[in-house]
Amino acid sequence: MMARALSDDLRIRVLKASAAGMSARQAAGRFGVGVSTAIRWVARARDGEPTPRPQGWRRPSILDAHEVFVVALIDDRKDVTLDEMVTRLSTERQVSISRSALGAWLRGRGWTFKKSPHTHWSRIGRMS
């Protein structure tokens, strides 16, 4: 379970106390926040960053630059496997990525693949 973000009001009070001459450690003790948190807030405020950073930011993938190529692979052959896509990315684009990372990237963009058997599951017959 992730910890909740502390309120902006609390951050402002710690920063005002620090600006009034109180050390970050003293402000942390007075307002009940962690010493390292208060020190980090004060240091960032001195660097011109008084507001919190956004949470949940997604790092860009190396595949974002090759999205057109990946979509073209899928359009060329609908039954292309992840292993084949990883191999083609490695040989043609010099992109080193794992099969699971490629699958996660595709799922994040709405590409899902379901295998469908050639005959209905309730029918009697050879499935291979």
KEFIVEX-144188 format. One record per atom (N, C-alpha, C): residue in three letters; x, y, z. Coordinates in steps of 0.001 Angstrom, whole numbers, plus 500000, padded with zeros to 6 digits. Layout:
N
ALAXYZ;...
# end
This chain:
128
MET500840498832500000;MET500000500000500000;MET500894501242500000;MET500581502168499134;MET501383503386499052;MET500893504408500067;ALA501824505198500546;ALA501479506246501490;ALA500761507378500762;ARG499891508025501483;ARG499190509169500913;ARG500095510377500873;ALA499851511251499942;ALA500621512493499862;ALA500192513413500998;LEU501149514123501549;LEU500826515092502594;LEU500185516318501954;SER499404517042502730;SER498641518159502182;SER499556519321501780;ASP499070520084500827;ASP499806521276500390;ASP499863522311501508;ASP498795522366502329;ASP498751523303503442;ASP499882523020504430;LEU500124521745504704;LEU501196521355505609;LEU502559521735505028;ARG502721521511503744;ARG503968521883503077;ARG504207523396503184;ILE503171524166502962;ILE503291525632503022;ILE503675526084504432;ARG503071525459505462;ARG503399525828506838;ARG504856525503507170;VAL505335524345506696;VAL506735523974506935;VAL507661524962506221;LEU507335525309504987;LEU508179526241504225;LEU508168527642504837;LYS507002528093505344;LYS506939529419505988;LYS507759529442507277;ALA507679528350508041;ALA508457528276509279;ALA509950528285508971;SER510340527596507908;SER511744527570507511;SER512190528942507035;ALA511334529630506300;ALA511680530970505817;ALA511781531962506972;ALA511055531704508058;ALA511082532601509214;ALA512292532354510100;GLY513133531380509730;GLY514354531162510480;GLY514437529821511186;MET513388529051511177;MET513400527749511820;MET514121526760510909;SER514895525859511492;SER515573524855510665;SER514550523839510161;ALA514925523102509136;ALA514022522096508578;ALA513728521006509611;ARG514713520656510426;ARG514511519647511477;ARG513530520140512536;GLN513655521396512921;GLN512736521964513913;GLN511319522040513349;ALA511205522444512075;ALA509884522529511446;ALA509254521147511326;ALA510058520151511053;ALA509552518784510968;ALA508988518334512306;GLY509714518632513377;GLY509235518270514709;GLY507983519029515102;ARG507918520286514737;ARG506760521112515104;ARG505492520672514376;PHE505619520311513099;PHE504424519979512315;PHE504196518476512149;GLY505074517664512704;GLY504855516220512699;GLY505089515547511356;VAL506041516052510610;VAL506407515389509351;VAL507801514801509517;GLY508178513931508617;GLY509501513326508682;GLY510595514352508438;VAL511709514152509109;VAL512836515076508977;VAL513306515118507526;SER513440513944506898;SER513921513924505511;SER512919514605504573;THR511623514486504888;THR510604515149504066;THR510750516659504163;ALA510892517166505380;ALA511032518613505567;ALA512303519128504903;ILE513395518402505053;ILE514649518817504416;ILE514495518857502903;ARG513833517840502326;ARG513624517790500883;ARG512727518935500414;TRP511654519212501161;TRP510762520318500800;TRP511498521649500812;VAL512284521892501847;VAL513009523160501966;VAL514044523283500850;ALA514756522183500554;ALA515770522229499491;ALA515123522496498132;ARG513993521848497877;ARG513321522087496591;ARG512766523499496503;ALA512278524032497624;ALA511763525405497622;ALA512890526391497339;ARG514084526120497868;ARG515235526997497588;ARG515613526954496114;ASP515385525792495474;ASP515687525648494047;ASP514565526163493158;GLY513525526742493772;GLY512430527307492995;GLY511306526327492711;GLU511178525284493512;GLU510132524275493308;GLU509326524111494607;PRO508455525084494925;PRO507731525018496194;PRO506512524083496181;THR506074523686495019;THR504894522822494926;THR505306521364494742;PRO504420520441495110;PRO504784519027494965;PRO504865518611493502;ARG505666517594493260;ARG505773517046491915;ARG504575516149491638;PRO504172516030490396;PRO503025515171490098;PRO503345513716490393;GLN502340513008490898;GLN502510511596491201;GLN501973510763490058;GLY502513509567489920;GLY502009508646488923;GLY502460508948487512;TRP503512509683487341;TRP503989510025486011;TRP504519508783485326;ARG504130508574484090;ARG504562507414483324;ARG505816507764482538;ARG506817506940482713;ARG508042507144481950;ARG507790506773480493;PRO508356507505479560;PRO508166507127478158;PRO508924505840477837;SER508373505068476950;SER508986503810476546;SER509873504046475329;ILE510878503187475165;ILE511707503285473970;ILE510904502900472731;LEU509789502191472935;LEU508960501793471799;LEU508096502932471269;ASP507924503987472038;ASP507096505103471574;ASP507603505671470252;ALA508902505702470067;ALA509479506233468830;ALA509296505267467661;HIS508988504004467943;HIS508863502984466906;HIS507424502480466766;GLU506474503273467214;GLU505072502850467204;GLU504569502546465796;VAL504942503355464828;VAL504502503144463450;VAL505018501804462924;PHE506257501482463256;PHE506848500216462821;PHE506110499026463437;VAL505811499102464726;VAL505120498008465414;VAL503713497824464844;VAL503011498913464614;VAL501663498824464035;VAL501731498239462630;ALA502756498594461873;ALA502919498032460527;ALA503171496528460601;LEU503926496073461597;LEU504144494631461773;LEU502817493913461995;ILE501968494495462801;ILE500670493873463103;ILE499767493925461884;ASP499776495039461168;ASP498924495159459978;ASP499352494206458869;ASP500661493986458740;ASP501159493079457700;ASP500719491648457957;ARG500801491228459201;ARG500441489859459564;ARG499702489879460884;LYS498416489587460845;LYS497585489655462048;LYS497991488633463099;ASP498601487517462684;ASP498963486469463642;ASP500444486513464027;VAL501061487662463912;VAL502472487806464291;VAL502597487603465800;THR503631486895466216;THR503820486628467637;THR504710487700468263;LEU504656487774469578;LEU505503488734470284;LEU506979488420470065;ASP507307487127470039;ASP508704486747469805;ASP509188487239468443;GLU508354487095467425;GLU508732487566466084;GLU508881489080466065;MET507996489770466776;MET508080491226466819;MET509357491685467538;VAL509706491004468632;VAL510927491336469366;VAL512145491127468467;THR512153490018467719;THR513267489729466818;THR513381490791465732;ARG512257491151465113;ARG512283492165464053;ARG512705493528464592;LEU512236493883465789;LEU512647495146466386;LEU514155495158466641;SER514674494020467065;SER516098493926467351;SER516940494009466087;THR516533493286465037;THR517347493249463821;THR517169494488462943;GLU515928494954462811;GLU515668496050461873;GLU515770497430462515;ARG515506497528463805;ARG515506498833464462;ARG516526498966465591;GLN517264497886465891;GLN518259497868466971;GLN517636498275468310;VAL516417497810468551;VAL515716498067469809;VAL515729496781470618;SER516352496820471775;SER516421495655472639;SER515326495761473691;ILE514349494866473616;ILE513222494886474544;ILE512772493455474782;SER512243493201475951;SER511772491848476272;SER510367491637475724;ARG510002490364475618;ARG508671490018475121;ARG507590490552476055;SER507808490437477360;SER506798490902478309;SER506646492424478272;ALA507745493143478088;ALA507669494605477998;ALA506926495026476736;LEU507149494301475638;LEU506421494593474398;LEU504934494317474581;GLY504606493201475238;GLY503201492876475489;GLY502525493918476363;ALA503217494383477398;ALA502661495412478276;ALA502471496723477520;TRP503415497050476660;TRP503308498276475863;TRP502105498205474927;LEU501916497044474295;LEU500768496872473396;LEU499450496933474159;ARG499378496279475315;ARG498151496317476115;ARG497841497728476573;GLY498868498507476870;GLY498662499893477279;GLY498078500763476187;ARG498193500326474961;ARG497640501059473818;ARG496400500399473237;GLY495861499426473964;GLY494600498813473553;GLY494738497640472608;TRP495932497164472344;TRP496120496020471472;TRP496065494750472317;THR495026493969472137;THR494932492691472834;THR494720491611471797;PHE495230490432472085;PHE495137489329471148;PHE494570488124471867;LYS493534487547471289;LYS492959486334471853;LYS493072485239470813;LYS493503484092471283;LYS493568482952470386;LYS492178482356470281;SER491782482023469080;SER490481481378468914;SER490704480039468213;PRO490147478974468775;PRO490331477663468142;PRO489582477604466811;HIS490027476690465959;HIS489408476577464647;HIS488012475972464720;THR487748475172465738;THR486412474617465920;THR485898475021467287;HIS484597474974467445;HIS483996475350468706;HIS484426474366469785;TRP484591474819471003;TRP485115473996472089;TRP484202472805472410;SER482918472907472109;SER482021471807472448;SER481950470746471345;ARG482509471023470195;ARG482480470060469105;ARG483504468959469325;ILE483156467799468870;ILE484094466696468949;ILE484907466701467679;GLY486188466661467839;GLY487049466663466680;GLY488467467013467053;ARG489337466844466106;ARG490741467156466321;ARG490939468658466413;MET491677469104467389;MET491878470548467594;MET493210471050467051;SER494078470155466614;SER495380470627466152;SER495484470627464649;
# end
